[in-house]
Each structure stands twice: as C-alpha cells, then as structure tokens.
Amino acid sequence: MTTETLDMARQVADAVLYEGYVLFPYRASALKNKYRWQWGVVVPQAQVELGASEPHTVHCETLVRAEAGATVDITARFLQLRLRQLVDAGGEPVDELEVDGQPIPTWEEGVEHEVTLRVALDEPGPHTHRFSLDGGEETEHLGAAGAAVRTMQPLDGELRVDVHALRPGTVKVRTAVTNDTPWSRRRAARDDILRRSLVGVHVLLHVAGGAFASVIDPPDWARSAGRCSSRGLHPVLIGDADAVVLAAPIILYDHPQIAPESPGPSFDATEVDELLALAILGLTDEEKRRARATDERAAALIDRTDTLPPEVLERLHGTVRELQPADLAPHPTAGVTDEVRELLGVGEEPVQSIQRGDDTIAVGARVVLRPRRRADAHDLFADGRVAQVERIVRTVEGDTYLAVTLEDDPAAELHRWYGRFQYFGIDEVEPLPVKGGAVADR
C-alpha cells in the first residue's frame, strides 16, 4: 500500500469527519449553526432505551480475499464534543464576550480521536478494543471581561471486529463501534446527548496481503460469498489496489477523492467549493469577523477564501469530469450474457432504420413528435415539435424506441455530443416526407 493511497484515504476521511463542523454563514449565531453534528452520531446505549433516535452501535461488513498471513488494520475515528462556555466577570454564562475588541462566542469544539486495532485474518473473532476518554473542565481567563470554561464529558466505547472464514481465501470482516457511556436522562436535550456521544463516527480498514470486495459492484467471487449488512457505516473502496476501505456515515461511491481544485477543507463533504467561496466573499466584514471568532478551523477557512487569487477561483468554476462524448460504436462481446447482448450496441451493429407500416424511419430522419404513452409534462411540451432521430434502441423486453433531439433546442448539439436524448415509441412520431431527395418541412 502506497503512502499516496493512504494519504488520499485520510483526506476523504477528514472531509467526512468534519462534515458540518461549521455551517454557512459560519457565525455562531446563525440558525444553521444551532443544528450541527448531524452525521455519524453514536449515543449512549441507555439513551436509546429511552427513545433516542440515533443508534448506540454502528457496524458494517466487508469481504476480503485474503492470502496466508493477511492482516487488517481497523481505525475508528470520531469527535468528542467540548463546550466552550463564556462567562462574564461575575461568573454568569453568556453567549459572547468582547475581548480586546474581538468577539468570542460560546461554541462547541470538536476534539478528534482515533482507536486502532490490528487483526490477523486467519484468527477468528471477536477481537475487541475498549476505550475510555476522560472528561474534565479547564478555565481560560480572559482578563476583566470574564473567562472561557471548556468542559468535556467522559466517554466509554468499544471497537469490535469479528472475522468469519467463509471458505478458503475468503473472509468476512464485521466491524462495529459502540458507545457504552453509562449515562441516560429521560427527555434529555439533544445538546446534552451529543456531549456524551461519539460524533462523525467512521472507520478506515487497510488490509495487508489481500483485497477488499466492493459492496457497490462486487466481483464474482464476492457475489457467491453472500450478502453483507451495514447500519450507519457504508463501506467504499479507496484507491486502485482495493486494499483500503472507508466506511462512512454518509453514502459515497467507490474511489471517492477530494477534487484537486479544492484549495482546502470546506467542512462540507460534497465540497461545493465555488459556491461556498462566493458565499463567504459575500459576507460583510462584521460577519467575517464573527465567523473567524468561532474557532481556528473556521478562521482558517475565512482567511483562505479571502485571499484566493483569481486563477484559483477560475479553476473552481465549471470543472466537469463525467461528461464524455457518446460512444455509438458496437462494444466487445466477451463475457456478455445473451440477455445483455440483445441491447443495442452490445455485440451487434447499431440499428440504422426500422419499418413502421409503409414508412421507413432511419437514423437522421426528421419526425414530428406525438407523445401518447404515459406522457409527462416534458413529453407534452414536445408535442408537435420537430425532432431528429439520433439512435434506434431496443429494450430487453423487445420494445423499440427512437432517441431524438429537438430541432429547435439550442442545446441539441451538446446533447448529441454526450448522448443525452429524449425517447419516444415508434407509434409516437410522424415521419416528415422526403421530396426530391430532401426532407420536406412540416
């Protein structure tokens, strides 16, 4: 496993861990910042019995094709919340203090923790690692204005790994993170529960001497090994060697990565950097001053955005990776099933024309659209408009459809470039007649 892949995994894991750490518009008084910590919350077990909506245990299962002597490192990562309560000179709690001309708000900070367990895949489980995190209180005196009192509640938990050999060379690994903190309170406020919870829980798994199977698109050897279950953790592959898995509290696709254009963490796992940067640049100086006052991570975000050079902002705008020109050529047939072979373009030449009664409809023909099958609003808007036939396709069920672009659509050329068409049945079009070798207008 290369250091580069592990670094990539850490970057994505950090984006998950700090998802929602600060929420636009970043001031502590902003309404959204009153409802932070939405993802990966694991509450005390006793609180679940009193009706808490979040779980006290999250888990996931992954399949590994393991060599002899293979091991897997499992690292659970999460935040422990620390309340920074401001008090005035008389010791009374306040929402904010002004110190040397700078506002300091009451705020919840996140303290990062990791718990790691190494397991040999030829040793059946369970393997457990219990952990206890100290609580406590610290006071930072802020001169005549008052003080900041930082308080953390103690936490107890367990990282558990169960190893099950399904057959020679194939192992199922079940990873669970549990909050065993001995605390409960009927009708407890959510803030009180969160301060005794593991927040942003996710797990990194790294196998040495093996490879993980994708849960989203499992290889053949994994499909025949049975299903994997998960609750609160969704495992995806990181990197090309399939040796690292990130099990996150949010749903991702395999091989996620931070966009190379991103100038730094935005505390938003979707990393919509341009929108966030423009929103920050639109804040007033006073709003920025109060945003910087929340904590050092928010201050770094504001300062970085304020100093972004034009070329970096330009790089954030309009980056598109997934659109590719449409490939209308036949595809190779190796390993293709008979059912899939029936689909257009898989193992056969594309259909160039079809017969409908006395009419021949060919690729490139102009037709008038007359939607009639379960027509929705988009179809009805196309009623009576002229379109060009781009492809003729067949479904597995044997139905034939025409893929068309609207002739008066300004984006028709773009749709044609990456293969985004509207589809109509052959009984939903009227061919325009050809006169003197040219297609006649309607």
N, C-alpha and C positions, 0 to 999 in steps of 0.2 A: 504494500500500500504506500503510495507516494505521499510525501508531505503536502503536495499541492491539493490532492483529493481531500485529505483530512482538513486542510485549511478551508476548502470550499464548503465542506460539511459544517464546519464551525460558523462560517459566515451565514449560511442559511439558518442554522440553529439559533444564532443570535437574533436574526430577524424574527424568528418565531418567539423566542423568549421575551423580547421587548415589544412585541405586537401590542399596541395600545398603551405603551408606557406613558406617553403624553399624547393628548388628542387635540387636534386643531380646534380653536385657535390658541391652544397651548397655555393661556393664562390659567392660573389655579382656580379663578372664579368662573371660568367658562363652564356652561352646563354640561358639556360632554365630559369634561374632566371630573365631574362628580360621579361618573359611572365608568371608571376604569376597571382593569382586571377582569375581562370577560372570558378569556380563553384559558383552558388548562387548569381550572381551579379544582383542587382535591381537598375536600373539607374533612374535619374530624368525623370518625365513624359514628360516634354517639349523636352527632348533629344530624346525620342522615336519618337516624331512627326517630328524630323529632320533626322530620319533614323537609330538611334541606333539599334543594333541587339538584345541586351538584353531587357527584359521587365521592365516596371515600377511597375508592380504588379505581385506577385506570390500568388497562392492560392491552397487549397486542401479541399476536402470534406470527412468527416468520419461519419459513422453511429454508434450510441450509443444505446444500450439497457439500458434505464435509470430507476432507481427506483424513488419513490417520493422524492423530495428534493435534487436530484442529482446535483452536480456542477462539472464544469470542469475548471481547471487552464490551460491557454494557455500562453506559454512563447516563444516569438520570440527572437532569438539570432543572432548576426551578428558582423562583424568587421567594424570599421571606420578607414580608412587609414590615417596614419600620415607620412608625408615625412620628413626624416632626411637628410637635405641638408648640406653637408660640404662646408664651405667657408674658403679661406685662410686668411692670416693676412691682406690683402688688401680688404677683403670682396667679392672676386670673387668666384663664385661657382666652386667647384672641385669635381672629382669623389672619391677622397680619401685623407686623411691626415695621416701622420705618427706622433704619439704622444707617447713619451717615448718608442720608439722602437716598438710600436704596431700600425698596420694599423686600421683605422676607415673609412669604406666606406660610401658613400651616399646610403641610404636604405629606403625602405618603411616598416614601422612598422604597426602592426595591433592592434587596441585598441578594446577590447571586450565590447559589450553592451548587455543588456537584457531588454526586455519590457514584462511585465506580466499583464494579465487580467483574472479575475475570473468571470465566467458566471454561473447563475442558469439555468439549462436545461428546467425548466418549465416557463422561461421568454423568449418569442420570441424576436429575434433580430431586428435590428442590435445593437451590443454593440461595442463601439469604444474606443480606447486609442490613442490619438495623442501624439507624442513625438518630441522634438527638441533637437538636440545635438550641443553644442557650438563648434565653431571653435576657432582659435587663433594661436599665434606664441610664441614660447619660444626659448631662445638662451642659449646654454651651451658653455661657454668659455673653450677652450682647450689650454690655455697658448699661447705661441708665435706662435704656428702652425696655429691657426685660431679658428674656432668655429663650432658647430653643431646647425643649425637652424631647429627646429621642427615646422611644420605647419600642421594644420588640417582645413578642410573646414567645415562650418556648414551644418547640415543635418536636414531635416524635413521629418517625415513619419507618418504612421498610421497603427496600428494593429486593424483589424476589424473582429468581429465574428458574424455570422448570425446563429440563431437557428431556425430550422423548425421542428415542430412536424408532423411526417408522419402518425402516428397512436398511440394509447395509448401505452406508454412504449418504443416507437422507435423514435429517434430524429436524424436529420441530422445536423451536425455542419460544417459550411463553414468558414474557416479561411483564411484571406488574409493579406498580408503585402505589403504596398505601399510606394514608395519614392515620396514625394511631394516637394522635394527641388526645390526652384524657380531659376533654372539655366539652361541655354542652350547656346550652341555655335555651329554655323554651321562649319562642318568639324573639330570638336574638336578632339584633340589627345586622344587616349584611356586612357592614364595616367590621363589626366585632368578629363575625365568622371568618372574613377574609384575613384578618390579622392572625388567625390560628390555622390558616390553610397553606398548602403548597400551591404556588401560583405560577402559571405558564409552564406546567409540567410537560416535558418532552424527553425522549430517550434517544441516544446515539448508540448504535451497535456496530462494531467493527470486528469482522472475522479474519483470522489468520489461518490459512490453509483450507479455504473453502470459498463458496459464493452463495449469496442470498438469492432467493427467487422473488421476482416481482409479484406483488399482490394484485396489481392492476392488470398486468399482462403476463401471467405465469408461463414459464416454459413447459414443455410436455412432461418432463419428469416431475414437476411440481403439481401439475393438474391431476395426475394419477395418485398423488400422495394425500389428497383430501383437502378440505377447506380449512382456512384459518379464521379465527374470530378476533374481534377487537372491540374495545369500548374506551372512548376518549383518547386513543392513540391510533394514528393512521400511518402505517409504515410505507415509506417510499425509498427507492434506491437513490444513492448519491454517487456520481462518478461513473466511469465506464467499466470498471473491473467488477462491479456488483459485490464489493467487499464491505460497503458501508451502507447502513440504513438509518434514516431519520424517521422516528415515529413521533409525529407532531399532533397537537390538539386541533389543528386545522387541516382541512383536506388539501393535499398537494398532488401534483403529478410526479411520476418518476423523474429523477435527474433535475430537480429544481436548482436554480442558481441565481445569485444576485446579478442584476443587469450590470454589465461592465461600464455603462454610462453613469451609474449611480455614484454621486460624489461622497456618500456616507449614509449612515443609518437614518431612516426617517420615522422609525417606530411605527411602521405600517407595513405588514407583511406582504401587501400587494405592491409596495414600493412604487406608488404613482408619483415619482419624484418631481416631474414638471408641475403637476397640479399643486403639490404641497409647497414647492418652491415659490410659485406665483402667489399662493395664498399668504405665505409668510412675508413676501416682499410687499404685499398689500396691507400689512398691519401698520398701524400708526406707531410712532416712536414710543409712545407710552405703553401700548400693547406689547411691543417687543421688550421693553424694559421689564414689564411684569412677567412675561414669558421666560426671560432669562433668569428671573428670581426663583423659579420653581426648583430647579436643581441643575447640576453641572451638565447632564446629558441634554436637557432642553436648551441650556445656554449655548452648548457647542453646536447644536442644530441651527439655532437662530444666527449665530455668528458666521457659521459656514455658509449659510444661504445668503446672508447679507453681502458676502464678499465673493460670490460666484462670478467668475469672469464671463463675458458674453459668449465665448466659444463653448463653455461648459453648458450654459443654458441652451444654446443652439443644439448641442449634442443630445440633450434630453428631449428635444421636440421631434416628434414624428418618426421615431425609430420603429420599424416594422420588421419582424423576423419570420413570421409564419406564412405570409402570403408568398406563393410561388406560382410561376406560370403553369396553367393547366396542361397536363400531360395527356394527350389524346391517343398516344400510341399504344398498341397492344402490349400487355405485360407478360413476362415469362410464366410458364405454366408449371414449373417444377414444384411439387408439393401441394398443388391446388386441388381441392376436392371437386367432384363433379358438380355439386350444387353451386359452388362459387364460380366454377368455370362458365356457368350459364350467364353470369353477369357480363354486361358489355365491357369489352376491353380487357378481359382476363382470359387469355388463351384463344382469342379469336379476333378477326378483323372487325373494326367498328362498323356498325350498320350504316350504310350510306343512304338508303332510301327504303320506304315502305309503301305498300299499296293500300289505299282505302277506297273501296268501290272502283270507280273508273279513274280516280285521282292517284297520282304518284306524288308522294311528299318526300323530298330529298333534303339532305343537309345543305344549308344555304338558301333554301326556299323561303319566300315571304308568305306569311299567313295572317289572317285576321283571327284574333282570339275571341272565343265564345265560351267562357267558363260556365260549367253546369254541374260539376261533381263536387259536392260539399264545399262550394266556393266560399272563401272567407273574404274579408274586406280587401286584402291585397289583390286577390283574383278579380274581384268585381271592379276595382279601379282599372284593370287591364281590359275589361270588356270592350270590344270594338276596336282595339288598338292593333296596329300592325307590328308584327314581330318577325325576327329571322330565326330559322331553325339552326341551332348550333350543334346539337347531338341528337341521336335517336337511341334511347336506352330501354332495356328490358329489366324487369324485376324478377326476383326468384320465383314469384307466383306466376310469371308468364305475361304480365301486363306490359304494354308498350307505352312509353311517354316521349314527348318531344321536349327537349331542353331548349329554351328560347331566350333571346334578349329583345327588349322592346326597342323598336326602331327609333323612337323619339326620346329615348333615355340618354341624357348627356353622359352617363357613366357606362354606357354599353360596352365601350372598348375596354374599360377597366374590368368589368365583369367577365368579359370574354378572356381577358389575359389570365385571370386566376381561376376561371371555371365556376363562377357563381351565376347560376341560371334560375329561371322560373320553369316549372314543369307542368305540362298540360297533356291530357289524354288525346289520342288521335281523333276522337269524336268531339273535341273542344276547339277545333280550329277549322277555318275555311281557307283552303288554298287560294291564293291570288293567281288568276290565269296568266299564262305566258303568251304574248302576242309578238309575232315577228322575231322570235328569239330573245325578247326582253320581257321581264316580268312587268305586267301592267299594274298601274296604280289602282287603288280601290275606286 
